[in-house]
Amino acid sequence: MTISTNELQLIKKSVEKHNRDNISRTKAYERFYERNPEIRWAMLAGIVSRNAGWNMTDLSSKWFQGILDKNSRATIFAMYERANWIIFQDAYPQLLLYEWAKKKQLPVFEQLKTFHVSEFMRQEWEIFWEARDEVRLCTSLIINEQQLLELEVMSSGLFQKNVFHTLRYQLEEHAHFSYVLLPTMNGSIYGQYVRNFTHVNQRIELGKRLAMILFHPVVHKDILQFTRKVEHTGSRRDYEQICDITSPNTSPMLRVLHPVYHHKPPKGLDWFSSRKPLSPLFKRVKETRPEEIREWVHTKRVELYWIYKWGQLTMHK
């Protein structure tokens, strides 16, 4: 017995259905994790997807409209959308194929080639099937998706010129305005700021640190409760109202602002080479007690406000 052509087509249709926008992707990741909590990466992907939505709607907020011109905001939005679409297009069929295999107790990971998934992940799913090492699989998925992002998005001439090589981007990264937040229902916020985002190994380390925080026994249940109870709209009000954060900035809902974004097919190339030394990337990050960062987030909001005000003053001179 093996998976049928019709069942593979159903997986493809499910990927297309849920890869509609940031909201549908986030919900798909989170619902999958509820059904399969052993796949830690799905919860990590869900919370990172929430952050992507918040960053995307930030671009239409009052402050960012005063800091970035319309073309810059459109390009950055396109980058966020493309990156998250590419990752979902690659990862969600893996998750659904695993779910089928789990239900039937029949590993069919050779079928990953049907979805143009890397040889690296075929090997890693087979290792997981035998060893059930949840942390290793989570790390494998982090490595795979960041390598894919490097191939499909980060190397884009458009994004290199209009995003990563701009003075505004360099200033934002230096000031740590880019961060991934892990809110809780008790009002606390955990997370990490994004450092050296253009370096693939740094993005992998960031993913591993976020996973360490997310599954730390001190905070895991509180963050999970947030994802279960708070509907994702793309607005920062999703967590600000719970974490008692007030801001004069606007934070619209994503589907109010943006129609469905249509994408070109990915390159379909396999980033993996057996000659690539990947074992150092599996090194586990040191487990530390997560630090609450709500005050730090508030400080960054204040700094962003003053950048906005400075921009308003210079525009009117």
C-alpha positions as CSV (number, residue, x, y, z in Angstrom):
1,M,0.0,0.0,0.0
2,T,1.2,3.5,-0.8
3,I,-0.4,7.0,-1.0
4,S,-2.5,7.3,-4.1
5,T,-2.4,10.0,-6.9
6,N,-5.8,11.3,-5.7
7,E,-4.5,11.7,-2.1
8,L,-1.4,13.5,-3.3
9,Q,-3.7,15.8,-5.3
10,L,-5.8,16.5,-2.2
11,I,-2.6,17.6,-0.4
12,K,-1.8,19.9,-3.3
13,K,-5.2,21.4,-3.2
14,S,-5.0,21.9,0.6
15,V,-1.6,23.7,0.2
16,E,-3.2,26.0,-2.4
17,K,-6.2,26.7,-0.2
18,H,-4.3,27.6,2.9
19,N,-1.5,29.5,1.1
20,R,-3.9,32.3,0.3
21,D,-2.6,34.9,2.7
22,N,-0.8,35.4,6.0
23,I,-4.0,34.8,8.0
24,S,-4.8,31.5,6.3
25,R,-1.2,30.3,6.7
26,T,-1.0,31.1,10.3
27,K,-4.3,29.3,11.1
28,A,-3.1,26.2,9.0
29,Y,0.1,26.0,11.0
30,E,-1.6,26.3,14.3
31,R,-4.4,23.8,13.6
32,F,-1.8,21.3,12.4
33,Y,0.1,21.7,15.6
34,E,-3.1,21.0,17.6
35,R,-3.5,17.8,15.7
36,N,0.2,16.9,15.8
37,P,2.0,18.4,18.9
38,E,5.1,16.3,18.3
39,I,5.9,18.5,15.3
40,R,7.2,21.5,17.2
41,W,8.1,23.4,14.1
42,A,4.4,23.9,13.3
43,M,3.9,25.9,16.4
44,L,7.1,27.9,15.8
45,A,5.9,28.6,12.2
46,G,2.5,29.7,13.4
47,I,3.9,32.3,15.9
48,V,6.5,33.6,13.4
49,S,3.7,33.9,10.8
50,R,1.7,36.0,13.3
51,N,4.8,38.3,13.6
52,A,5.0,38.5,9.8
53,G,1.4,39.7,9.7
54,W,2.1,42.3,12.3
55,N,5.1,43.5,10.4
56,M,3.1,43.6,7.1
57,T,0.4,45.8,8.5
58,D,2.9,48.0,10.3
59,L,3.8,49.2,6.8
60,S,0.3,50.8,6.5
61,S,0.4,52.3,10.0
62,K,0.5,56.1,10.5
63,W,4.1,56.0,11.7
64,F,5.5,53.9,8.9
65,Q,3.7,56.0,6.3
66,G,5.6,58.9,7.8
67,I,9.0,57.1,7.7
68,L,8.9,55.2,4.4
69,D,7.7,56.2,1.0
70,K,4.9,54.3,-0.8
71,N,7.2,52.3,-3.1
72,S,9.5,51.3,-0.3
73,R,6.6,50.0,1.7
74,A,5.2,48.1,-1.2
75,T,8.6,46.4,-1.9
76,I,9.0,45.4,1.8
77,F,5.4,44.1,1.9
78,A,6.2,42.0,-1.3
79,M,9.3,40.6,0.4
80,Y,7.4,39.5,3.5
81,E,4.6,38.0,1.5
82,R,6.9,36.2,-0.9
83,A,9.1,34.8,1.9
84,N,6.1,33.4,3.8
85,W,4.4,32.1,0.7
86,I,7.6,30.2,-0.4
87,I,8.1,28.7,3.1
88,F,4.4,27.5,3.3
89,Q,4.5,26.1,-0.2
90,D,7.5,24.0,0.8
91,A,6.7,23.1,4.4
92,Y,2.9,22.5,4.4
93,P,3.0,19.5,2.0
94,Q,5.7,18.0,4.3
95,L,3.4,18.3,7.3
96,L,0.4,16.9,5.5
97,L,2.4,14.0,4.1
98,Y,3.6,13.2,7.6
99,E,0.1,13.4,8.9
100,W,-1.0,10.8,6.3
101,A,1.9,8.6,7.1
102,K,1.1,8.8,10.8
103,K,-2.5,7.9,10.3
104,K,-1.7,4.9,8.0
105,Q,1.5,4.0,9.8
106,L,3.3,3.9,6.5
107,P,6.3,6.2,5.8
108,V,6.0,7.5,2.2
109,F,8.6,10.3,2.4
110,E,10.0,9.4,-1.0
111,Q,6.8,11.2,-2.2
112,L,8.3,14.5,-1.0
113,K,9.9,14.8,-4.4
114,T,6.4,15.3,-5.8
115,F,6.3,18.6,-4.0
116,H,10.0,19.6,-4.9
117,V,11.0,19.3,-1.3
118,S,14.8,19.0,-0.7
119,E,16.6,15.6,-0.4
120,F,17.8,16.9,3.0
121,M,14.2,16.9,4.4
122,R,13.4,13.4,2.9
123,Q,16.4,12.1,4.9
124,E,15.4,14.1,8.0
125,W,11.8,12.8,8.0
126,E,13.0,9.3,7.7
127,I,15.3,9.8,10.7
128,F,12.4,11.3,12.7
129,W,10.2,8.4,11.8
130,E,12.7,6.0,13.4
131,A,14.1,8.1,16.2
132,R,11.2,10.5,17.1
133,D,13.7,13.2,18.0
134,E,11.3,16.2,18.1
135,V,14.1,18.8,18.6
136,R,16.2,17.5,15.7
137,L,13.2,17.6,13.3
138,C,12.3,21.1,14.4
139,T,15.9,22.2,13.7
140,S,15.9,20.4,10.4
141,L,12.9,22.3,9.3
142,I,14.4,25.6,10.4
143,I,17.6,24.8,8.4
144,N,15.6,23.7,5.3
145,E,13.3,26.7,5.2
146,Q,16.1,29.3,5.8
147,Q,18.2,27.7,3.1
148,L,15.2,27.8,0.8
149,L,14.6,31.4,1.7
150,E,18.2,32.1,0.8
151,L,17.7,30.5,-2.7
152,E,14.3,31.9,-3.5
153,V,14.1,35.3,-1.8
154,M,17.3,36.7,-0.2
155,S,19.2,36.4,-3.5
156,S,16.6,38.5,-5.4
157,G,18.1,41.5,-7.0
158,L,15.0,43.5,-6.4
159,F,15.0,42.9,-2.6
160,Q,18.8,43.2,-2.4
161,K,18.8,46.7,-4.0
162,N,15.5,48.1,-2.6
163,V,15.5,46.5,0.9
164,F,18.7,45.0,2.3
165,H,21.2,47.5,0.8
166,T,19.3,50.6,1.9
167,L,20.4,52.9,4.6
168,R,17.0,52.6,6.3
169,Y,17.4,48.8,6.6
170,Q,20.9,49.1,8.1
171,L,19.6,51.7,10.6
172,E,16.6,49.5,11.5
173,E,18.7,46.4,12.1
174,H,21.3,48.4,14.1
175,A,18.6,49.8,16.3
176,H,16.9,46.4,16.8
177,F,13.5,47.6,15.6
178,S,12.9,44.2,14.0
179,Y,11.9,41.5,16.5
180,V,9.9,38.3,16.9
181,L,7.4,38.5,19.8
182,L,5.9,35.6,21.7
183,P,3.0,37.1,23.6
184,T,1.1,35.3,26.4
185,M,-2.4,35.5,27.8
186,N,-1.1,36.7,31.2
187,G,0.3,39.9,29.6
188,S,4.0,38.9,29.4
189,I,6.0,39.1,26.2
190,Y,9.0,37.0,25.2
191,G,11.0,37.0,22.1
192,Q,14.2,37.8,20.2
193,Y,15.3,40.7,18.1
194,V,16.5,40.0,14.5
195,R,20.2,40.4,14.1
196,N,22.1,39.9,10.7
197,F,18.9,38.9,9.0
198,T,20.7,38.6,5.6
199,H,23.0,35.9,6.9
200,V,21.4,32.4,6.6
201,N,23.3,30.9,9.5
202,Q,22.2,33.8,11.8
203,R,18.5,33.2,10.8
204,I,18.9,29.5,11.6
205,E,20.3,30.4,15.0
206,L,17.4,32.8,15.6
207,G,15.0,30.1,14.8
208,K,16.6,27.7,17.2
209,R,16.6,30.4,20.0
210,L,12.9,31.1,19.4
211,A,12.1,27.3,19.5
212,M,14.1,27.1,22.8
213,I,12.0,29.9,24.3
214,L,8.7,28.6,22.8
215,F,9.1,25.2,24.3
216,H,10.6,26.2,27.6
217,P,8.4,24.7,30.4
218,V,8.2,28.1,32.1
219,V,6.4,29.8,29.2
220,H,5.2,27.2,26.7
221,K,1.7,26.8,28.1
222,D,1.1,30.6,28.4
223,I,2.2,31.2,24.7
224,L,0.2,28.2,23.5
225,Q,-2.9,29.6,25.3
226,F,-2.4,32.9,23.5
227,T,-2.3,31.2,20.1
228,R,-5.4,29.2,21.0
229,K,-7.5,32.0,22.3
230,V,-6.5,35.1,20.2
231,E,-7.8,35.2,16.6
232,H,-5.0,36.3,14.3
233,T,-6.0,39.5,12.3
234,G,-2.6,40.9,11.4
235,S,-3.2,43.8,13.7
236,R,-0.8,44.4,16.7
237,R,-4.0,45.0,18.7
238,D,-4.1,41.2,18.8
239,Y,-1.6,41.2,21.7
240,E,-1.4,44.9,22.7
241,Q,-4.9,44.8,24.3
242,I,-3.8,41.7,26.4
243,C,-0.3,43.0,27.2
244,D,-1.7,46.5,28.2
245,I,0.3,48.3,25.5
246,T,-1.1,51.6,24.3
247,S,0.2,53.4,21.3
248,P,-0.9,56.5,19.2
249,N,0.1,54.5,16.1
250,T,-2.5,52.8,14.0
251,S,-2.5,49.0,13.5
252,P,-5.0,47.9,10.9
253,M,-6.2,44.4,10.2
254,L,-4.5,42.7,7.2
255,R,-7.5,41.6,5.2
256,V,-9.0,45.1,5.4
257,L,-5.9,46.4,3.6
258,H,-4.7,43.8,1.1
259,P,-6.2,41.6,-1.6
260,V,-4.8,38.2,-2.3
261,Y,-1.3,38.4,-3.6
262,H,-0.5,36.3,-6.7
263,H,2.9,34.6,-6.9
264,K,5.2,33.3,-9.6
265,P,6.1,29.6,-9.1
266,P,9.3,29.0,-7.1
267,K,12.5,28.0,-9.0
268,G,12.1,24.4,-7.9
269,L,15.8,23.9,-7.3
270,D,17.2,21.8,-4.5
271,W,19.5,23.8,-2.2
272,F,20.9,20.7,-0.6
273,S,24.3,19.2,-1.4
274,S,25.9,16.3,0.5
275,R,29.1,18.3,0.3
276,K,27.7,21.0,2.5
277,P,28.8,20.7,6.1
278,L,25.5,21.0,8.0
279,S,26.3,19.2,11.3
280,P,27.4,22.4,13.1
281,L,23.9,23.8,12.4
282,F,22.4,21.1,14.6
283,K,24.2,22.2,17.7
284,R,21.6,22.9,20.3
285,V,21.4,26.4,21.8
286,K,22.0,26.7,25.5
287,E,18.7,26.5,27.4
288,T,18.2,29.6,29.5
289,R,15.2,30.9,31.4
290,P,13.3,33.2,29.0
291,E,13.4,36.9,29.8
292,E,10.2,39.0,29.8
293,I,10.7,41.9,27.3
294,R,7.6,44.0,27.5
295,E,9.5,47.0,28.8
296,W,12.0,46.6,26.0
297,V,9.2,46.5,23.4
298,H,7.8,49.7,24.9
299,T,11.2,51.4,24.7
300,K,11.4,50.5,21.0
301,R,7.9,51.9,20.4
302,V,9.0,55.2,21.9
303,E,12.1,55.3,19.8
304,L,10.1,54.5,16.6
305,Y,7.7,57.3,17.6
306,W,10.5,59.9,17.8
307,I,11.9,58.7,14.4
308,Y,8.4,59.3,13.0
309,K,8.3,62.8,14.6
310,W,11.8,63.6,13.3
311,G,10.6,62.6,9.8
312,Q,7.6,64.8,10.1
313,L,9.7,67.8,11.1
314,T,12.3,67.3,8.3
315,M,9.5,66.9,5.7
316,H,8.0,70.3,6.6
317,K,11.2,72.3,6.7
